[in-house]
Amino acid sequence: MSDEGLERAGAVMRVAEITHAGGPEVLRWAERPVPRPAAGEVLLRVRAFGVNRPDLLQRKGVYPPPPGASDIPGLEVCGDVLEGDCSGTSLRVGQRVVALVNGGGYADYCVVPAGQCIAAPRGLSDAEAAAIPETFFTVWHNLFQRGGLKSGEHVLVHGGASGIGSTAVQLARALGARVWVTAGTEAKCKACVELGAERAINYRSEDFAQVVREATDGRGVDVILDMVAGDYVAREVGCLADDGRLVIVAVQGGTAAAFDASLLMRRRLSITGSTLRPRSSAFKAALARSLEQQVWPLIESGRVRPRMYAVLPAAEIVRAHQLLEAGDHVGKIALTWN
Ligand SMILES: NC(=O)c1ccc[n+]([C@@H]2O[C@H](COP(=O)([O-])OP(=O)(O)OC[C@H]3O[C@@H](n4cnc5c(N)ncnc54)[C@H](OP(=O)(O)O)[C@@H]3O)[C@@H](O)[C@H]2O)c1
């Protein structure tokens, strides 16, 4: 351990903990011992951390951390590598990185498997960098690896103004897809078009499936990124093109879905989905390398940039949760320690 590390042994850090299941007010600042990195892990001094809807679900008690993960919320950070096991990676002590963490991001310090860190993209603030991992890892895997979205294809992204949606719109557009979105207000629809969507459908006033079918002369879209499920599934299956792929990343509209299964045969459709958090460190590390190679150049060239809704001081974590819960945001909310 470094001299600085020795000084920190026994040191405490600030964390935002969930006192019990409930609203934003159940988050409370507390002190905990600075965690020690295990084999294969590094200790980060956190500069900024992002807030995501899964954090709200964890706070409400309906999305518990997987076994072995910290009970402190927070799935993404930007920070400096202080010490730990960088073997087998290109990380070095002192490096500014972004990290997809398994929990514990709402803190001064955080441990993370080294493979889940990526050098922070050049040109981004700490808050912007912290806002990358959760949505970029999720979208890259689901839209491109599972959904197989290709240049020239049509994709429909539900919740286009969300953290996930705003990332999906930009990445899909940058990689040559034609992007359509749904959003719940005209203002959000306008923001999605500014982000790169060709067509934004207000799902409260229009039937997205009908709009898609009419606008594509009945052909449909090649891929749908769905965070609603429930009764959306039947409509989605009805507006996918031949060989279309439906990728489900959340079930905000319910888990049960009834749909015409014969369409899967007649139009050769696929339905898939995944959740990122319980996946192995090896899986997340492989995803990190893929992002580093294929997506980081898009970020560093300015073609893709996390869309920030609010950057707040860490002390305002309750307000950050209130803002995300209110649902007026477009893009991401992140908090900084400085
Ligand atoms: N599977 C995974 O690995 C994974 C990882 C991260 C997040 N997620 C999930 O992905 C979702 C988005 O996460 P986030 O952090 O980006 O949250 P967020 O910014 O709070 O976004 C939630 C979005 O859901 C949209 N929505 C709700 N009902 C809708 C409907 N009926 N039709 C269309 N859109 C609807 C909202 O759109 P409006 O505000 O326009 O109504 C909002 O933009 C969450 O459900 C989260 O749990 C999954």
The ligand as a MOL file (V3000), in Angstrom:
LIG
                    3D

  0  0  0     0  0            999 V3000
M  V30 BEGIN CTAB
M  V30 COUNTS 48 52 0 0 0
M  V30 BEGIN ATOM
M  V30 1 N -31.7380 -3.6640 -18.1750 0
M  V30 2 C -30.7490 -2.9280 -17.7140 0
M  V30 3 O -29.6090 -3.3940 -17.6150 0
M  V30 4 C -31.0130 -1.5040 -17.3020 0
M  V30 5 C -29.9490 -0.6600 -16.9580 0
M  V30 6 C -30.2350 0.6680 -16.6310 0
M  V30 7 C -31.5540 1.1250 -16.6320 0
M  V30 8 N -32.5560 0.2440 -16.9220 0 CHG=1
M  V30 9 C -33.9670 0.6950 -16.9360 0
M  V30 10 O -34.1410 1.5180 -18.0670 0
M  V30 11 C -35.1340 2.5050 -17.7880 0
M  V30 12 C -34.5420 3.8760 -18.0750 0
M  V30 13 O -33.5530 4.1520 -17.0930 0
M  V30 14 P -33.0300 5.6490 -16.8840 0
M  V30 15 O -32.0570 5.6320 -15.7880 0
M  V30 16 O -32.6720 6.1920 -18.2080 0 CHG=-1
M  V30 17 O -34.3800 6.2970 -16.3250 0
M  V30 18 P -35.1530 7.6350 -16.6140 0
M  V30 19 O -34.2460 8.6730 -17.1750 0
M  V30 20 O -35.8990 7.9730 -15.3850 0
M  V30 21 O -36.1980 7.2220 -17.7320 0
M  V30 22 C -37.4130 6.5690 -17.5860 0
M  V30 23 C -38.1050 6.7850 -18.9280 0
M  V30 24 O -39.1830 5.8660 -19.1070 0
M  V30 25 C -40.0510 6.4890 -20.0260 0
M  V30 26 N -41.3760 5.8980 -20.0380 0
M  V30 27 C -42.1480 5.5800 -18.9720 0
M  V30 28 N -43.3360 5.0990 -19.4160 0
M  V30 29 C -43.2930 5.1210 -20.7690 0
M  V30 30 C -44.2140 4.7520 -21.7900 0
M  V30 31 N -45.4230 4.2490 -21.4880 0
M  V30 32 N -43.8440 4.8970 -23.0770 0
M  V30 33 C -42.6270 5.3870 -23.3920 0
M  V30 34 N -41.7080 5.7560 -22.4720 0
M  V30 35 C -42.0400 5.6310 -21.1740 0
M  V30 36 C -40.1180 7.9170 -19.5460 0
M  V30 37 O -40.5320 8.7290 -20.6040 0
M  V30 38 P -41.3280 10.1140 -20.3770 0
M  V30 39 O -40.6620 10.7990 -19.2160 0
M  V30 40 O -41.1660 10.8210 -21.6670 0
M  V30 41 O -42.7470 9.7600 -20.0520 0
M  V30 42 C -38.6730 8.1720 -19.1200 0
M  V30 43 O -37.9700 8.8470 -20.1440 0
M  V30 44 C -35.5380 2.3320 -16.3210 0
M  V30 45 O -36.7340 1.6200 -16.2640 0
M  V30 46 C -34.3720 1.5390 -15.7430 0
M  V30 47 O -34.7680 0.7630 -14.6270 0
M  V30 48 C -32.3160 -1.0380 -17.2770 0
M  V30 END ATOM
M  V30 BEGIN BOND
M  V30 1 1 1 2
M  V30 2 2 2 3
M  V30 3 1 2 4
M  V30 4 1 4 5
M  V30 5 2 4 48
M  V30 6 2 5 6
M  V30 7 1 6 7
M  V30 8 2 7 8
M  V30 9 1 8 9
M  V30 10 1 8 48
M  V30 11 1 9 10
M  V30 12 1 9 46
M  V30 13 1 10 11
M  V30 14 1 11 12
M  V30 15 1 11 44
M  V30 16 1 12 13
M  V30 17 1 13 14
M  V30 18 2 14 15
M  V30 19 1 14 16
M  V30 20 1 14 17
M  V30 21 1 17 18
M  V30 22 2 18 19
M  V30 23 1 18 20
M  V30 24 1 18 21
M  V30 25 1 21 22
M  V30 26 1 22 23
M  V30 27 1 23 24
M  V30 28 1 23 42
M  V30 29 1 24 25
M  V30 30 1 25 26
M  V30 31 1 25 36
M  V30 32 1 26 27
M  V30 33 1 26 35
M  V30 34 2 27 28
M  V30 35 1 28 29
M  V30 36 1 29 30
M  V30 37 2 29 35
M  V30 38 1 30 31
M  V30 39 2 30 32
M  V30 40 1 32 33
M  V30 41 2 33 34
M  V30 42 1 34 35
M  V30 43 1 36 37
M  V30 44 1 36 42
M  V30 45 1 37 38
M  V30 46 2 38 39
M  V30 47 1 38 40
M  V30 48 1 38 41
M  V30 49 1 42 43
M  V30 50 1 44 45
M  V30 51 1 44 46
M  V30 52 1 46 47
M  V30 END BOND
M  V30 END CTAB
M  END
